[in-house]
Amino acid sequence: MASIPLLAACGETADKTAPKLMLEKVWQERLVTPWPALPGRVRLVGDAVVMVDGTGTENARVCCFGAADGARKWVIDGKKPMSVPELGTVWVCAVGPGFLGNSPTLVQRPAVRPAGDVLPVSVASTPRGTTTSGVVGVDVRTGDPVWGFRAVATPSNDRTMVTAVAESVVLATVSAPFGPGWPSNAQSPTTIALDAKTGAELWRDADVVGVSGDGNSVVVAKRATGFWQLEVRDARTGKARWTGTHQSRGPHEHKGTAADHTVLQHADRTDVDVIRLSDGKPLVFDTDSVPGVVASDPPLLVWDSGPAWWAKGPNGFVTLALPEGSPTKGKHRPKGLEFTATYGVGPYIWGVYQDTQESQENDRLVGTIAVDRTGAPCSPNLQGVALADVSEKWLVVGRAGYVEVHRVKPA
């Protein structure tokens, strides 16, 4: 198992335990999306849950629920047309890979993320087949269209996929319906940067795929001979600030941002980049293995020590404050359990405990759970779920056929 550093939200020391939490299930909603594919398709926006639900590359629904009670605030049904300024009648389409949301040759998957009050969604002029396509900016509070942009003006089989969202810029990539894939002469994806408030085009570039965005910077994958290479660019001008050295052979997932550092993890965990967006400077890890990374604010870098901690017993996370600091090691870990970190929220690290050959005494902990930076369990575990998103108040998970929302409270 690779060591798993993460950027976690807490200003305390790594030796201090955090208060215990309790989870209260408040509602659930039936899904078409298979529950293992739910992470990345759900976003907590304050006290609302925004979700794109669908299995293929066409019909889907985009909906918003109140986190506290599951009340449906709005829904855009992909089986029905919607009227959009500048575009006329269009259909929402779930551009991207189908069943489990994975493809071995895919460069990037769709992004479900608002820019302020605007949620960008992919649309097409007909429900399926040869069509024009583009992006609609939807008011995340009401579901009403604010603007529309037609990226593909001539009917074709290509689609427009929202792949990254920064503070004021949306990156939309035009490619095959399943998403931009491994470099070949048959496919030349084009990324278009749009103003998030107005939908106006800011810049475009061929052989480029939007990967992530934060503040006034975006990260893109630029096609080279036989591979993709990451670049940090100014979000509004497209000017490159830094070009990386990793040769990407699959999707990079945006895990978050802390202290101007964006965290990008290769989907198969063979690469990771933590990049300072203001100048493109990458963070160098002192580790023998490729780390899996997540991020949140305030700025801390946290990682574990690889297989030793779960094979030999207690060995807590190492914590390093950003931008400068000294590593501090925590003290606790349940023996024999492998923990995969996913999110950092306050003093808690949310992720999944899996059992190993030495885990009998702690099998009760296996499942989705919160730990503190000493590694001590801090919440009940939820078994058989996919962790979709979490905040200080709400936990969203996928369970077979459903999305579930739990209230996070002090125990």
C-alpha positions as CSV (number, residue, x, y, z in Angstrom):
1,M,0.0,0.0,0.0
2,A,1.3,3.5,-0.9
3,S,1.6,6.0,1.9
4,I,-1.3,8.4,2.0
5,P,-0.5,12.1,2.6
6,L,-3.3,14.6,2.7
7,L,-3.9,18.2,3.3
8,A,-6.3,18.4,6.3
9,A,-8.2,21.1,8.0
10,C,-6.9,21.7,11.5
11,G,-4.6,24.0,13.3
12,E,-4.0,21.7,16.3
13,T,-1.0,19.5,16.8
14,A,-0.8,15.9,15.5
15,D,-0.7,14.5,19.1
16,K,-4.1,16.0,20.2
17,T,-7.2,13.8,19.9
18,A,-10.4,15.3,18.5
19,P,-13.9,15.1,20.1
20,K,-16.1,12.2,19.1
21,L,-18.8,12.5,16.5
22,M,-22.2,10.9,16.0
23,L,-24.1,10.4,12.7
24,E,-27.8,10.9,12.2
25,K,-29.3,9.6,9.0
26,V,-31.8,12.3,7.9
27,W,-32.9,11.2,4.4
28,Q,-32.2,9.1,1.3
29,E,-33.1,9.3,-2.4
30,R,-33.3,6.7,-5.1
31,L,-30.5,6.8,-7.7
32,V,-29.9,5.6,-11.2
33,T,-26.2,6.1,-10.9
34,P,-24.5,2.9,-9.5
35,W,-23.4,3.8,-5.9
36,P,-19.7,3.2,-6.5
37,A,-19.7,5.9,-9.2
38,L,-21.4,8.5,-6.9
39,P,-18.2,10.2,-5.7
40,G,-17.5,13.2,-8.0
41,R,-21.2,13.4,-9.0
42,V,-22.4,14.9,-5.8
43,R,-21.4,18.2,-4.2
44,L,-22.4,19.8,-0.9
45,V,-23.1,23.5,-1.4
46,G,-23.7,24.9,2.0
47,D,-26.9,23.3,3.3
48,A,-27.8,21.9,-0.1
49,V,-26.9,18.7,-2.0
50,V,-26.3,19.1,-5.8
51,M,-26.2,15.9,-7.8
52,V,-25.9,14.7,-11.4
53,D,-27.7,11.3,-11.7
54,G,-27.3,9.1,-14.8
55,T,-25.5,6.1,-16.1
56,G,-24.7,6.8,-19.8
57,T,-23.5,9.7,-21.9
58,E,-26.9,11.2,-22.6
59,N,-30.1,11.4,-20.5
60,A,-29.6,12.4,-16.9
61,R,-31.1,14.6,-14.2
62,V,-29.4,17.5,-12.4
63,C,-31.1,18.1,-9.0
64,C,-30.7,20.0,-5.8
65,F,-32.0,18.9,-2.3
66,G,-32.0,20.5,1.1
67,A,-29.4,18.7,3.2
68,A,-31.5,18.9,6.4
69,D,-34.7,17.2,5.1
70,G,-34.2,16.1,1.5
71,A,-36.7,18.6,0.2
72,R,-36.3,18.9,-3.6
73,K,-35.3,22.5,-4.4
74,W,-35.2,22.0,-8.1
75,V,-34.6,19.4,-10.8
76,I,-33.6,19.5,-14.5
77,D,-34.9,16.3,-16.1
78,G,-32.7,15.2,-19.0
79,K,-35.7,13.5,-20.6
80,K,-37.4,16.9,-21.2
81,P,-36.1,19.9,-23.1
82,M,-35.2,23.2,-21.4
83,S,-35.2,26.7,-22.8
84,V,-31.9,28.6,-22.5
85,P,-30.9,32.1,-23.5
86,E,-28.7,32.1,-26.6
87,L,-29.3,28.4,-27.2
88,G,-33.0,27.9,-27.4
89,T,-34.2,24.4,-26.6
90,V,-31.6,22.0,-25.3
91,W,-31.4,18.8,-23.3
92,V,-29.1,18.1,-20.3
93,C,-26.7,15.3,-21.0
94,A,-24.4,13.3,-18.6
95,V,-21.3,13.5,-20.8
96,G,-18.6,11.2,-19.6
97,P,-18.1,7.4,-19.1
98,G,-21.0,5.2,-18.3
99,F,-21.5,2.5,-15.7
100,L,-18.9,2.9,-13.0
101,G,-17.5,6.3,-14.1
102,N,-14.1,4.8,-15.1
103,S,-12.3,4.3,-18.4
104,P,-8.7,3.0,-18.7
105,T,-7.9,5.5,-21.4
106,L,-9.8,8.5,-20.1
107,V,-7.9,11.7,-19.4
108,Q,-10.6,13.5,-17.3
109,R,-14.1,12.9,-16.0
110,P,-16.9,15.5,-15.7
111,A,-16.8,18.1,-12.9
112,V,-19.8,18.8,-10.7
113,R,-18.9,22.1,-9.0
114,P,-20.4,25.6,-8.9
115,A,-18.6,28.9,-9.4
116,G,-20.2,31.1,-6.9
117,D,-24.0,30.8,-7.6
118,V,-23.6,29.3,-11.1
119,L,-23.5,25.6,-11.7
120,P,-22.2,24.8,-15.2
121,V,-23.9,21.7,-16.9
122,S,-23.4,20.0,-20.3
123,V,-26.2,20.2,-22.8
124,A,-27.0,19.1,-26.4
125,S,-29.5,20.4,-28.9
126,T,-31.1,16.9,-29.3
127,P,-31.4,14.1,-26.7
128,R,-28.9,11.9,-28.5
129,G,-27.1,11.2,-31.8
130,T,-25.6,13.8,-34.1
131,T,-26.2,17.2,-32.5
132,T,-24.7,20.5,-31.5
133,S,-23.6,20.9,-27.8
134,G,-22.4,23.4,-25.2
135,V,-22.7,24.5,-21.6
136,V,-25.5,26.1,-19.6
137,G,-24.8,28.1,-16.4
138,V,-27.6,27.3,-14.0
139,D,-28.4,29.3,-10.8
140,V,-27.5,26.8,-8.1
141,R,-30.2,28.3,-5.8
142,T,-33.2,28.0,-8.3
143,G,-32.1,25.7,-11.2
144,D,-32.9,28.5,-13.7
145,P,-30.6,29.0,-16.7
146,V,-28.5,32.1,-16.5
147,W,-26.5,31.8,-19.7
148,G,-25.8,29.4,-22.5
149,F,-22.7,28.8,-24.7
150,R,-22.7,26.7,-27.9
151,A,-19.3,25.1,-28.2
152,V,-20.1,22.7,-31.1
153,A,-21.9,24.7,-33.7
154,T,-22.1,22.0,-36.4
155,P,-24.0,18.8,-35.6
156,S,-21.5,16.0,-34.7
157,N,-21.0,13.1,-32.4
158,D,-18.7,15.1,-30.2
159,R,-19.9,16.5,-26.9
160,T,-19.0,19.4,-24.6
161,M,-18.0,18.2,-21.1
162,V,-17.4,20.5,-18.1
163,T,-14.1,19.3,-16.7
164,A,-13.0,22.0,-14.3
165,V,-14.4,25.1,-12.4
166,A,-12.3,27.9,-10.9
167,E,-13.5,30.9,-9.0
168,S,-14.7,32.8,-12.0
169,V,-13.9,30.5,-15.0
170,V,-15.4,27.3,-16.4
171,L,-13.3,24.9,-18.5
172,A,-15.3,22.9,-21.0
173,T,-13.6,20.2,-23.2
174,V,-15.0,19.2,-26.6
175,S,-14.3,15.6,-27.3
176,A,-15.9,12.2,-27.9
177,P,-19.1,11.6,-25.8
178,F,-17.4,9.4,-23.3
179,G,-14.8,12.0,-22.6
180,P,-11.3,13.0,-23.8
181,G,-9.1,9.9,-24.1
182,W,-5.5,8.8,-24.7
183,P,-3.7,10.8,-27.4
184,S,-4.3,9.6,-30.9
185,N,-4.6,11.1,-34.4
186,A,-8.3,10.3,-34.4
187,Q,-9.1,12.7,-31.5
188,S,-8.0,16.2,-30.8
189,P,-9.9,17.6,-27.8
190,T,-10.3,21.3,-27.4
191,T,-10.7,23.1,-24.1
192,I,-12.7,26.4,-24.0
193,A,-12.5,28.8,-21.0
194,L,-15.8,30.6,-20.2
195,D,-16.6,33.4,-17.8
196,A,-18.6,31.8,-15.1
197,K,-20.9,34.8,-14.6
198,T,-21.7,35.5,-18.3
199,G,-20.7,32.5,-20.3
200,A,-18.5,34.6,-22.5
201,E,-15.5,32.8,-24.1
202,L,-12.2,33.9,-22.6
203,W,-9.7,31.6,-24.5
204,R,-9.5,28.2,-26.2
205,D,-6.7,25.7,-27.0
206,A,-6.6,22.5,-29.0
207,D,-5.0,19.3,-27.6
208,V,-5.7,20.5,-24.1
209,V,-8.1,19.1,-21.4
210,G,-9.2,21.0,-18.3
211,V,-8.3,19.2,-15.1
212,S,-9.0,21.4,-12.1
213,G,-9.4,25.0,-11.0
214,D,-9.0,27.2,-7.9
215,G,-8.9,30.9,-7.4
216,N,-7.5,32.5,-10.5
217,S,-5.6,29.4,-11.7
218,V,-6.5,26.3,-13.6
219,V,-4.6,23.1,-14.3
220,V,-4.8,21.5,-17.7
221,A,-3.4,18.3,-19.4
222,K,-1.6,19.2,-22.6
223,R,-1.2,16.5,-25.2
224,A,2.4,15.6,-26.1
225,T,3.7,12.7,-28.3
226,G,2.1,9.7,-26.7
227,F,1.2,11.2,-23.3
228,W,-0.4,14.1,-21.5
229,Q,1.5,16.7,-19.4
230,L,0.1,18.8,-16.6
231,E,0.3,22.7,-16.8
232,V,-0.8,25.4,-14.4
233,R,-2.4,28.3,-16.3
234,D,-3.9,31.7,-15.6
235,A,-7.6,31.0,-15.5
236,R,-8.7,34.1,-17.5
237,T,-5.9,34.4,-20.0
238,G,-4.8,30.7,-20.5
239,K,-1.1,31.7,-20.1
240,A,1.0,28.8,-18.7
241,R,2.7,29.3,-15.3
242,W,4.2,25.9,-14.9
243,T,4.6,22.7,-16.9
244,G,5.1,19.5,-15.0
245,T,7.2,16.4,-15.7
246,H,4.8,13.6,-15.1
247,Q,3.6,11.7,-18.2
248,S,-0.1,11.2,-17.6
249,R,-1.7,7.9,-18.8
250,G,-5.1,8.4,-17.3
251,P,-7.5,10.7,-15.4
252,H,-6.2,13.1,-12.7
253,E,-8.7,13.7,-9.9
254,H,-8.8,17.1,-8.2
255,K,-8.7,16.4,-4.5
256,G,-8.9,20.0,-3.2
257,T,-6.9,23.1,-2.4
258,A,-5.0,24.3,0.7
259,A,-2.8,27.4,1.1
260,D,-2.7,28.0,-2.7
261,H,-1.7,24.3,-3.3
262,T,-3.9,22.2,-5.5
263,V,-3.8,18.5,-5.1
264,L,-4.1,16.2,-8.1
265,Q,-4.1,12.4,-7.8
266,H,-3.8,10.1,-10.7
267,A,-6.9,7.8,-10.7
268,D,-4.8,4.6,-10.5
269,R,-2.5,6.3,-7.8
270,T,0.6,6.0,-9.9
271,D,1.2,9.7,-9.8
272,V,0.5,12.7,-7.6
273,D,1.1,16.4,-8.0
274,V,0.7,19.1,-5.3
275,I,1.2,22.4,-7.0
276,R,1.3,26.0,-5.7
277,L,-1.1,27.7,-8.1
278,S,0.3,31.2,-7.7
279,D,3.6,30.3,-9.3
280,G,3.3,26.6,-10.5
281,K,5.9,25.4,-8.0
282,P,5.3,21.7,-7.2
283,L,5.6,20.3,-3.6
284,V,8.3,17.6,-3.2
285,F,7.4,14.7,-0.9
286,D,10.0,12.9,1.2
287,T,8.6,9.4,0.6
288,D,9.7,6.2,-1.1
289,S,6.2,5.6,-2.6
290,V,3.7,7.5,-4.6
291,P,1.2,9.1,-2.2
292,G,-2.6,9.3,-2.6
293,V,-3.7,12.8,-1.8
294,V,-6.7,14.8,-0.7
295,A,-7.0,18.4,0.5
296,S,-8.8,21.0,2.5
297,D,-8.3,24.3,4.4
298,P,-6.7,25.6,6.7
299,P,-3.4,24.6,5.3
300,L,-1.8,21.4,6.6
301,L,0.0,18.6,4.9
302,V,-0.6,15.2,6.5
303,W,0.5,11.8,5.5
304,D,1.1,8.3,7.0
305,S,4.2,6.1,6.9
306,G,3.1,3.4,4.4
307,P,2.6,-0.3,5.1
308,A,4.4,-0.1,8.5
309,W,1.5,1.6,10.3
310,W,-1.1,-1.0,9.5
311,A,1.2,-4.0,9.6
312,K,3.0,-3.3,12.9
313,G,0.5,-1.3,14.9
314,P,0.2,2.3,16.2
315,N,1.8,4.9,13.9
316,G,-0.2,8.1,13.4
317,F,-0.3,10.7,10.6
318,V,2.6,13.0,10.1
319,T,1.5,16.7,10.0
320,L,3.2,19.5,8.3
321,A,1.9,23.1,8.3
322,L,1.9,25.1,5.1
323,P,3.7,27.0,3.8
324,E,6.5,26.3,6.3
325,G,6.7,23.9,9.2
326,S,8.3,20.9,10.8
327,P,6.8,17.4,10.5
328,T,5.0,16.2,13.7
329,K,4.0,12.6,14.1
330,G,0.8,11.4,15.8
331,K,0.7,8.5,18.2
332,H,-2.2,6.1,17.5
333,R,-3.6,3.7,14.8
334,P,-5.8,0.6,15.2
335,K,-3.5,-2.4,14.5
336,G,-4.1,-4.3,11.3
337,L,-6.4,-1.9,9.5
338,E,-5.7,-0.2,6.1
339,F,-7.1,3.3,6.0
340,T,-7.6,5.2,2.7
341,A,-8.0,9.0,3.4
342,T,-10.5,10.9,1.3
343,Y,-11.4,14.2,2.9
344,G,-10.0,16.5,5.6
345,V,-12.7,18.5,7.5
346,G,-11.7,20.4,10.6
347,P,-9.6,18.2,12.9
348,Y,-11.1,15.0,11.2
349,I,-9.9,12.9,8.3
350,W,-12.7,11.0,6.6
351,G,-12.0,7.9,4.7
352,V,-12.4,4.1,4.6
353,Y,-11.0,1.4,6.9
354,Q,-10.4,-2.0,5.2
355,D,-9.5,-5.2,7.0
356,T,-6.2,-7.0,6.6
357,Q,-4.9,-10.4,7.7
358,E,-4.1,-8.9,11.1
359,S,-7.3,-6.9,11.7
360,Q,-9.5,-9.3,13.8
361,E,-9.4,-7.3,17.0
362,N,-10.6,-4.1,15.1
363,D,-13.0,-5.5,12.5
364,R,-15.8,-3.5,14.1
365,L,-14.1,-0.4,12.7
366,V,-14.2,-1.5,9.0
367,G,-16.2,0.9,6.9
368,T,-16.5,4.7,6.2
369,I,-15.3,6.5,9.3
370,A,-13.7,9.7,10.6
371,V,-10.4,9.6,12.5
372,D,-8.4,12.4,14.0
373,R,-4.8,13.1,13.1
374,T,-3.5,10.7,15.7
375,G,-5.4,8.0,13.8
376,A,-8.0,7.5,16.6
377,P,-11.5,6.6,15.4
378,C,-13.9,9.5,16.0
379,S,-17.2,8.5,14.5
380,P,-19.4,5.4,14.0
381,N,-18.5,3.4,10.8
382,L,-20.9,3.1,7.9
383,Q,-20.4,-0.2,6.1
384,G,-21.1,-0.9,2.4
385,V,-21.2,2.7,1.3
386,A,-19.2,5.0,-1.1
387,L,-18.1,8.3,0.5
388,A,-19.4,11.0,-1.8
389,D,-18.8,14.3,0.0
390,V,-18.6,15.6,3.6
391,S,-18.6,19.0,5.4
392,E,-18.6,20.0,9.1
393,K,-22.4,19.5,9.2
394,W,-23.2,16.8,6.5
395,L,-22.0,13.5,5.3
396,V,-23.2,12.2,1.8
397,V,-22.7,8.5,0.9
398,G,-23.9,6.2,-1.8
399,R,-25.5,2.9,-0.9
400,A,-26.9,0.3,-3.4
401,G,-29.7,2.2,-5.2
402,Y,-29.6,5.3,-3.0
403,V,-27.8,8.4,-1.9
404,E,-27.9,9.0,1.8
405,V,-27.4,12.1,3.8
406,H,-26.3,12.0,7.5
407,R,-26.1,14.9,9.9
408,V,-22.7,15.2,11.6
409,K,-23.0,16.1,15.3
410,P,-21.0,16.1,18.5
411,A,-21.3,12.8,20.4
